[in-house]
Amino acid sequence: MILSEHIPEKWEKFIKNLNSELESDEVEAWVNNLTLLDFNSRSITLGGINQFFCNWIRDHHQSLLKKHLYDTFEPLNLDNDFKLILLSGNSNCHSTSSLKKTKKSKKNPDGLNPLYHFDDFINGGNSDIAYAAARSIGENIINSKYNPFFICGGVGLGKTHLVQAIGNQAKISQKNINILYANSRDFTNDVINEIRFGKIQTVRNKYRSVDLLIIDDIQFLENKETTQQEFFHIFNDLVQNKKQIVLTADRYPIEIKKLEERLVNRFNSGMVARIDPPDFETRVAIIRSKVDNLKLPLNEDVITLLANSVKNNVRDILGILLHLEAKWSLLGHKITLDMAKLIIKEVLNIEDEPKSIDNIIKKLSLKYDVKIMDIKSDKRDQKISKARQISMYVVREITGLSYPVIGKHFGGKNHTSVMQACKKTKLSMENDPEIKQTITTLIRELSV
């Protein structure tokens, strides 16, 4: 499908309209994770994180979505009785679709989300240094002592919240400040496009003309030599002109393999702060804060259960609370401990025996859209082979079983086949940070 030049601006208007009608927690959990996958006069296809996400949106906001979609896209000849399609798993796809750019739900030209503030961030021992440094930068951007400022930590721990809060606070403390927030993929796409059209100076001007540059997920610059070179020169130019740079990544700079040594040195030259998974007390504080915002009647037993169940990803906590809120406010169900257990199991996709080989293979078959029988077969189709190799690696990492034992569960594969599959997967993870993040996340989810 050829993307009309007007669709991105219409999508941003649609997201803005939804923001005005929904609570901030709902915006963070649902609206910001919607993706526009396809548009024509007869139908609009949206993508969501997973099937639970799509089911919840369909059950609770179908009419609201259709109303605002029609109001926004009607000038592009959208039919009055258009069909709304919701597909799961699409927000994790790193395709080169022409619609990819519409995924951004930015409300401002600077890329900042006005919903992120320091006062909304629940700080604990896991994040106290990162929080204190971030707040110091945001409140006194001109005299910042931490430049560059580098935050690292796992998925869903609040890195993006903090760096966005820096930008929003800087706009308050320093009038007429020029800020730019971007994901490293945005930066890479800018470099690729400008090289393609022979206008690389456009990228340099865009990123060098700011007072505060925030780049999220800098680890995705791995293996991108030209992009790294451009960022190195932009980085030097900003620092020399005493402009603030803020970066995030899923690991320490030195742990980002295939990143130029001179960039690693530059990142380490400032302040490096890590956010760890929150401890039990901090998780309870986060839950109570969200519960107060949602005005949700949760007793201490349910709060304790939730705090004990979700240890590594704060976003999962919000998803569970919103599901509980829907059961309570829309369906009139009383929130009990048993209900909370069922919802936790559904949202986190927890099996009765999550670490069993069969459940791991089932999870991987759904992730890579490959039949279980094909994963266990000898078929050499590239898609099937990849899913099989990753499945063997994940099983090995989670269970620690021997190669021969694992092979028996994959159609009787021999020791060498399993060992080679694990080696190939490990090599792929070393060479491709996106594959590494995907597999690491899968292992984390299956190890709950």
Secondary structure by P-SEA (a helix, b strand, c coil): cccccaaaaaaaaaaaaaaacccaaaaaccccccccccccccbbbbbcccaaaaaaaaaccaaaaaaaaaaaccccccccbbbbbbbccccccccccccccccccccccccccccccccccccccccaaaaaaaaaaaacccccccccbbbbbcccccaaaaaaaaaaaaaaaccbbbbbbbcaaaaaaaaaaaaaaccaaaaaaaaaaccbbbbccccccccaaaaaaaaaaaaaaaaaabbbbbbcccccccccccccaaaaaaaaccbbbbbccccaaaaaaaaaaaaaaacccccaaaaaaaaacccccaaaaaaaaaaaaaacccccccccaaaaaaaaaaaaccccccccaaaaaaaaaaaacccccccccccccaaaaaaaaaaaaaaaaaccccaaaaaaaaccccaaaaaaaaaaaaaaaaacaaaaaaaaaaaaaaac
